Amino acid sequence: MTDSPAKKPSARERLLRASDELFYNEGIHTVGIDRVLEKAQVAKGSLYYNFEGGKDELVSAYLAGRHAAWEKTIDDGIEAAGPDPRDRLLSIFDSLGILFARPDYRGCAFVNAVAEAEPGGVEEAASEKFRDWLHGLIGGLVAEIGVRDPSWTTQQLVILYDGATTTAQMDKQVSAAEAARRMAALIIDSSR
C-alpha cells in the first residue's frame, strides 16, 4: 500500500496563512496584495473568488483568525485554571506570558492594525469586535468574583492587559505578563 500525497492547502488557506504572516510581521498597509499572492502562490482571480471584497475582506479574515486563535488560547488557560474565579481571571495574564514568549511577537495585532488604519476601515471594525470581547470577558470574570465596583475593576484590569502588551512589544520584556498578573491580583484583592 502506498501513501497518498499530502493534500495541498486550498487557495483560501494559503491566502490566509500568507496574509497572517505578512500583515502581522510587516503591517497591513505596507504589504501590497501582490506580495500576499506571491507568498500564497495563487493567482489574483483566486483572491477575488475566495474574498470578493479583495484586500479588505482578506484583512477582515486575517484579524478574525487572530481573534479566534487568541480567544482559544485564553479559553484554554481559563479552563486549566480550574473553578476559582480569581484564578480564572488571573489566567488571562498567564496566557499573555505565553504570547509574549513567542519569538515572532510584534505586539497586539489589533493595536497594530488600528494604528495604520483609515477611520472607518475594516481594521477598526475588527478591533472594536475584539475589544468588546476582551471587555466582556474580563467584566464577566470580575462579576464572578464579587467586587465592590465591577466596572472600575474591569477598567483597571483592561488597562493592565493593554500596558503589558505594549511593554512586551516595546521593551521586549516577557516578564511584563508576570508583573501585570501580580498587579491584577492586588487590584482584585483590594476591590473585594
Secondary structure, DSSP 8 states (H G I E B T S, - for coil): ----------HHHHHHHHHHHHHHHH-TTTS-HHHHHHHHT--HHHHHHH-TTTHHHHHHHHHHHHHHHHHHHHHHHHHHH-S-HHHHHHHHHHHHHHHHTSTT--S-HHHHHHHT--TT-HHHHHHHHHHHHHHHHHHHHHHHH--S-HHHHHHHHHHHHHHHHHHHHHH--TTHHHHHHHHHHHHHHHH-
